[in-house]
Each structure stands twice: as C-alpha cells, then as structure tokens.
Amino acid sequence: MRSVLNIVVAIFAFVSATAQPINRKALVERHTVVNKKMDTLSSLSVGNGKFAFTVDATGLQSFPDAYAKGVPLGTESEWGWHSFPNTKGYKEEEALKTYHLNGRDVQYMVQWNSPEQNKNACNYFRQNLHRLQLANIGLEITKKDGTIFKIEDVKDIDQQLNMWTGEIHSKFTVDGAPVEVITYCHQQDDMIGVKINSGLIKERRINIRIRLPYPTGGWADMNTNFADEEKTSVCIK
C-alpha cells in the first residue's frame, strides 16, 4: 500500500513540475461568439450579473419587433420591477383557495375559472409584481432615398462577442456605407457604453432612438409594447 502511495505522490509531483500555466485569455477567446447574419435566435448580451442588455446584429436594439419571437432585445436590472394599479381593489384572499390537508386547512393561490371576481383577482396577483423592461435603445439610420432603414437593409454583418473583454463588436453596411458599433456594459453599475464609427455620422444619417415600453403583464415581456402613446415615450438623438 505504501509503495502504491509513493508512486501516486511521485506522479503528482512530476505532473506539477512539468505542467504549463494556463493562458486563460487565450482559452476564453477561443470561444468568441461570431454572428454573420440577422438571426433572431442569435441575440447577444452584455451584463454584470445584476443588469443585462441584449442586442441584435447592429450592436443595439434596433429591431425589437423582429426579435420578439426569438431571443428578445430586453434591458433588465435587479431593481426594475413594476405593478399595474389595483383599480378594482382586488384582495389577496380572493385569489386563495382552502384545502383540508392532514387535519388542517391550508390556503393556496390557484388559477380560478369562476367566480369572475376570484378569477380576476388571481390574474392580478399573478401579474404583479413583474419585471420591468427599462428601455429600448436602437439605431435609426436614414437611407439615401430618405426612408428609415429596415432589417433587410443591414448587409455584410460581422459581429463578435469577446467573452474575455465583454465587448460586442458589430460591423455592417447600410446603402454600402460601413457602420461599426462597439458595445460594453459597466462592471458594477447599470450602464452601457457604446461607440459608433461611420461616415454616416457626418452626413447626419445616424440617430440613437430611445423608447420606453409599457409592461404587458403577460408571461413574457418582449420589450415591444409601444401601442399606448400616453404610457410610452420616444426620444431620438
């Protein structure tokens, strides 16, 4: 037994002495994500564990409607929550149902089909609180013919996510003009940093569009609810 132990120790000592240090940067960058097209299932995200910002192939959230049925272009933080006003005065006990278990009564919140008051109360408390989509930040590029670019106008896509640096580097063309977008997330704060390089900037054909969507209350919120103009806002710079 002692001889076997000595052999194991010797092997371990040899491996430790001859092992090369791991080049962690090279190891991580071997797995850099590369995207070459507008793929609604290939959205990329930057974040810091408490905040996340998901982009399309333009490096920002330019086409949220197109991505709504894929991996949506959301912006969420741990602190971002919302509740719809309880205008009907629903009470939590209206959503509860009593069951007799092991000699005692236990109440659970369940999905009521009727009466209507209980059904609506249950739906209200199921929806609230819910995650809040903080903003939609995208590009708005004017084409040579004066129209705003569409998803099919984005050509020559070359997008990479470097998981070592946390950088999303997006390159594409619109009307044959190259556009480069570099996207980062702050390591601690709920902030993104974006740099845009393009000759279209001097031509004043690139704007940043910031839209604040209103929550839907659905099982999933795709960051695309801009139907009610009184409850949403748009800013273009």
Order of alpha helices (4+ residues) and beta strands (2+ residues): alpha-alpha-beta-beta-beta-alpha-beta-beta-beta-beta-alpha-beta-beta-beta-beta-beta-beta-alpha-beta-beta
